């Protein structure tokens, strides 16, 4: 369906929409705001993932700096208790996993060919 050049009031929409009083805000501003808010929330609530990523970098001078920065950030978020939801969910997951898998017998190692 193509938009009607006469406005929303003359379109084939099943909902009668009035013409907006002001033009809607620009798409670029909206997208920039959404990305900025998402990045801020990720930075505040996802410090554990940033720390984990830093530890997985190949050894080197830059990775040492990245680990130090990630640890500092993780500590700052921990002092603000922003790591608590993730730690709580992870602890609960570990309890459920231990309850479910704890009753299973331990898997025996596979015997390789040529060994007893």
MODELLER restraints for C-alpha pairs under 7 A, 6 or more apart:
rsr = mdl.restraints
at = mdl.atoms
rsr.add(forms.Gaussian(group=physical.xy_distance, feature=features.Distance(at['CA:3:A'], at['CA:11:A']), mean=6.65, stdev=0.5))
rsr.add(forms.Gaussian(group=physical.xy_distance, feature=features.Distance(at['CA:4:A'], at['CA:10:A']), mean=6.50, stdev=0.5))
rsr.add(forms.Gaussian(group=physical.xy_distance, feature=features.Distance(at['CA:4:A'], at['CA:11:A']), mean=5.32, stdev=0.5))
rsr.add(forms.Gaussian(group=physical.xy_distance, feature=features.Distance(at['CA:7:A'], at['CA:19:A']), mean=6.92, stdev=0.5))
rsr.add(forms.Gaussian(group=physical.xy_distance, feature=features.Distance(at['CA:8:A'], at['CA:17:A']), mean=6.04, stdev=0.5))
rsr.add(forms.Gaussian(group=physical.xy_distance, feature=features.Distance(at['CA:8:A'], at['CA:18:A']), mean=6.63, stdev=0.5))
rsr.add(forms.Gaussian(group=physical.xy_distance, feature=features.Distance(at['CA:8:A'], at['CA:19:A']), mean=6.12, stdev=0.5))
rsr.add(forms.Gaussian(group=physical.xy_distance, feature=features.Distance(at['CA:9:A'], at['CA:16:A']), mean=6.36, stdev=0.5))
rsr.add(forms.Gaussian(group=physical.xy_distance, feature=features.Distance(at['CA:9:A'], at['CA:17:A']), mean=5.96, stdev=0.5))
rsr.add(forms.Gaussian(group=physical.xy_distance, feature=features.Distance(at['CA:9:A'], at['CA:18:A']), mean=5.93, stdev=0.5))
rsr.add(forms.Gaussian(group=physical.xy_distance, feature=features.Distance(at['CA:9:A'], at['CA:19:A']), mean=6.68, stdev=0.5))
rsr.add(forms.Gaussian(group=physical.xy_distance, feature=features.Distance(at['CA:44:A'], at['CA:77:A']), mean=6.75, stdev=0.5))
rsr.add(forms.Gaussian(group=physical.xy_distance, feature=features.Distance(at['CA:44:A'], at['CA:82:A']), mean=6.89, stdev=0.5))
rsr.add(forms.Gaussian(group=physical.xy_distance, feature=features.Distance(at['CA:45:A'], at['CA:82:A']), mean=5.90, stdev=0.5))
rsr.add(forms.Gaussian(group=physical.xy_distance, feature=features.Distance(at['CA:45:A'], at['CA:83:A']), mean=6.53, stdev=0.5))
rsr.add(forms.Gaussian(group=physical.xy_distance, feature=features.Distance(at['CA:47:A'], at['CA:73:A']), mean=6.79, stdev=0.5))
rsr.add(forms.Gaussian(group=physical.xy_distance, feature=features.Distance(at['CA:47:A'], at['CA:74:A']), mean=5.21, stdev=0.5))
rsr.add(forms.Gaussian(group=physical.xy_distance, feature=features.Distance(at['CA:48:A'], at['CA:74:A']), mean=6.60, stdev=0.5))
rsr.add(forms.Gaussian(group=physical.xy_distance, feature=features.Distance(at['CA:50:A'], at['CA:70:A']), mean=6.23, stdev=0.5))
rsr.add(forms.Gaussian(group=physical.xy_distance, feature=features.Distance(at['CA:51:A'], at['CA:67:A']), mean=6.74, stdev=0.5))
rsr.add(forms.Gaussian(group=physical.xy_distance, feature=features.Distance(at['CA:51:A'], at['CA:70:A']), mean=4.92, stdev=0.5))
rsr.add(forms.Gaussian(group=physical.xy_distance, feature=features.Distance(at['CA:51:A'], at['CA:71:A']), mean=6.26, stdev=0.5))
rsr.add(forms.Gaussian(group=physical.xy_distance, feature=features.Distance(at['CA:51:A'], at['CA:74:A']), mean=6.95, stdev=0.5))
rsr.add(forms.Gaussian(group=physical.xy_distance, feature=features.Distance(at['CA:54:A'], at['CA:63:A']), mean=6.70, stdev=0.5))
rsr.add(forms.Gaussian(group=physical.xy_distance, feature=features.Distance(at['CA:54:A'], at['CA:66:A']), mean=5.76, stdev=0.5))
rsr.add(forms.Gaussian(group=physical.xy_distance, feature=features.Distance(at['CA:54:A'], at['CA:67:A']), mean=5.05, stdev=0.5))
rsr.add(forms.Gaussian(group=physical.xy_distance, feature=features.Distance(at['CA:54:A'], at['CA:70:A']), mean=6.68, stdev=0.5))
rsr.add(forms.Gaussian(group=physical.xy_distance, feature=features.Distance(at['CA:55:A'], at['CA:67:A']), mean=6.14, stdev=0.5))
rsr.add(forms.Gaussian(group=physical.xy_distance, feature=features.Distance(at['CA:57:A'], at['CA:63:A']), mean=5.95, stdev=0.5))
rsr.add(forms.Gaussian(group=physical.xy_distance, feature=features.Distance(at['CA:77:A'], at['CA:83:A']), mean=6.27, stdev=0.5))
